[in-house]
Amino acid sequence: MINKGIVLLLEDNLKILDINRRLLENKGLMVLTAKTLEEARERVKITVPDVAVLDIMLPDGSGLDFLQELRETCPIPALFLTAKTEHADVIAGLTAGGNDYITKPYDIDEFCARVMGFFRLLDSLPLRRKPSASLSGLLSEKELAVAICTAKGMSNKEIVDKVFLSESRVKTTLTSVYRKLGIAQKENKRALLAEILLD
């Protein structure tokens, strides 16, 4: 049984992004989506993914370069999903650190199987799963994002800019997080949250 995990989809084609998001959510995964490198950088600041699916040609740069950035803080498996089909492109993707490479157009069943294969491998490794992944079945994506920002010491006003919620909604979401984690009645809730979520 694969535990619910987190996958980052970086893809500027909105149709492909939506199809892949729905496919992976139907497999029980929590999916972070980004259309640009800038959006992807913001997503991973808030929630650390377990697996990344990256396009190479993006409006603001290359998925190859982004993988190098990502690996500095998140040593996670990565699959390139791209229209770059030349043999040299495949070699470049794998040399850049990609663990797999799929060219467009692609078979959606094969795509899902390859992504889920990464999670089966991760689940077989003891103590590999991050607290954020293990809690993703309990907390919604927004709750998890707010919780991690809070655990990192951000104020509610700072969190507003990160998760695109109003300040009142951030407060309500945080109350729900504390309740779900069983620490609503405890003092030093932020410190407890940090112990739960952060390494």
C-alpha positions in Angstrom: 0.0 0.0 0.0 1.5 3.3 -1.1 1.2 6.1 1.5 -0.2 9.3 0.3 2.7 11.4 -0.9 3.4 14.7 -2.5 4.3 15.3 -6.2 5.3 18.5 -7.8 4.1 19.0 -11.4 5.9 21.7 -13.3 4.3 22.2 -16.7 3.3 25.3 -18.7 0.7 23.5 -20.9 -2.4 24.0 -18.9 -4.3 21.1 -20.5 -1.5 18.6 -19.7 -1.1 20.1 -16.2 -4.7 19.5 -15.4 -4.8 16.0 -16.9 -1.8 14.9 -15.0 -3.0 16.5 -11.8 -6.3 14.7 -11.9 -4.6 11.4 -12.8 -2.2 11.6 -9.9 -4.9 12.8 -7.4 -7.0 9.8 -8.4 -4.0 7.7 -7.3 -4.2 9.2 -3.9 -1.4 11.7 -4.2 -1.2 15.3 -3.1 -0.3 17.3 -6.2 1.4 20.7 -6.2 1.2 22.4 -9.6 3.3 25.2 -11.2 3.3 26.7 -14.6 6.6 28.5 -14.3 9.9 28.2 -12.4 8.9 31.1 -10.2 5.7 29.3 -9.2 7.6 26.1 -8.6 10.2 27.8 -6.3 7.3 29.2 -4.2 5.6 25.8 -4.0 8.7 24.0 -2.7 9.4 26.8 -0.1 6.1 25.9 1.5 5.8 22.1 1.0 8.6 19.7 0.2 7.5 17.3 -2.5 8.5 13.6 -2.5 8.7 13.4 -6.3 9.0 16.0 -9.1 7.7 15.8 -12.7 9.4 18.5 -14.7 8.9 20.0 -18.1 12.2 21.3 -19.7 11.1 24.2 -21.9 9.4 26.7 -19.6 8.5 30.4 -20.1 11.1 31.6 -17.6 13.8 29.1 -18.0 14.8 25.4 -18.1 13.5 22.5 -16.0 17.1 21.1 -16.2 18.4 24.1 -14.3 15.5 24.0 -11.9 16.4 20.4 -11.0 19.8 21.5 -10.0 18.3 24.1 -7.7 15.8 21.6 -6.3 18.4 19.0 -5.5 20.3 21.5 -3.3 17.5 21.4 -0.8 15.3 18.4 -1.8 17.2 15.3 -2.9 14.1 13.7 -4.4 13.5 11.6 -7.5 12.6 13.5 -10.7 11.0 12.6 -14.0 11.3 14.8 -17.0 8.1 15.0 -19.2 9.0 17.0 -22.3 8.6 17.5 -26.0 12.4 17.4 -26.4 12.8 14.0 -28.1 16.3 14.0 -29.5 18.7 11.4 -28.1 21.0 14.2 -27.0 18.1 15.8 -25.0 17.4 12.5 -23.2 21.1 12.2 -22.3 21.1 15.8 -21.1 18.1 15.2 -18.9 19.5 12.1 -17.3 22.9 13.7 -16.9 21.3 16.7 -15.2 20.0 14.3 -12.6 16.7 13.1 -13.9 15.8 9.6 -12.8 13.4 9.1 -15.8 12.6 10.7 -19.1 9.3 10.6 -21.0 8.7 12.4 -24.3 5.4 14.0 -25.5 3.0 12.8 -26.7 3.0 10.1 -24.0 0.8 7.3 -22.7 -1.0 8.3 -19.6 -1.0 4.8 -18.1 2.8 4.6 -18.5 3.2 8.0 -17.0 1.2 7.1 -13.9 3.0 3.8 -13.6 6.4 5.5 -13.6 5.4 8.1 -11.1 3.8 5.6 -8.8 7.0 3.4 -9.1 8.9 6.2 -7.4 6.5 6.2 -4.5 6.7 2.4 -4.2 10.5 2.7 -4.0 10.3 5.5 -1.4 7.8 3.6 0.7 10.2 0.6 0.8 13.0 2.8 2.3 12.9 3.0 6.1 12.4 6.5 7.6 12.5 8.0 4.1 9.0 9.6 4.3 9.0 13.2 5.5 6.5 14.3 8.2 4.8 16.5 5.7 4.0 13.5 3.5 2.8 11.4 6.4 0.5 14.2 7.5 -0.9 14.9 4.1 -3.7 12.4 4.6 -4.8 14.2 7.7 -4.4 17.9 6.6 -5.6 19.4 3.3 -3.0 21.0 1.0 -3.8 24.5 2.3 -3.7 23.4 5.9 -0.4 21.7 5.4 1.0 24.8 3.7 -0.2 27.1 6.5 1.1 24.7 9.1 4.6 24.5 7.6 4.8 28.3 7.2 3.8 28.7 10.9 6.3 26.1 12.0 9.0 28.1 10.2 8.2 31.1 12.3 6.2 33.2 9.7 3.6 35.6 10.9 0.0 35.3 9.6 0.6 38.4 7.4 3.7 36.7 5.9 1.7 33.5 5.3 -1.0 35.4 3.4 1.5 36.2 0.6 2.7 32.6 0.5 -0.6 30.7 0.3 -3.0 33.2 -1.2 -5.5 33.2 1.6 -6.9 36.2 3.6 -5.5 36.8 7.0 -8.8 35.7 8.7 -8.7 32.5 6.6 -5.2 31.8 7.7 -6.2 32.1 11.3 -9.2 29.8 10.7 -7.0 27.3 8.9 -4.4 27.3 11.7 -7.1 26.7 14.3 -8.2 23.6 12.2 -4.6 22.4 12.0 -4.1 22.6 15.8 -7.4 20.8 16.4 -6.5 18.0 13.9 -3.1 17.5 15.4 -4.5 17.4 18.9 -2.6 20.4 20.2 -5.4 23.0 20.2 -5.5 23.2 24.1 -1.7 23.2 24.6 0.6 26.1 25.2 3.5 26.8 22.8 1.5 25.4 19.9 3.9 26.9 17.3 6.9 25.1 18.9 4.9 21.8 19.0 4.0 22.3 15.3 7.7 22.8 14.5 8.6 19.6 16.3 5.9 17.7 14.3 6.6 19.1 10.9 10.3 20.1 10.7 13.4 17.9 10.8 
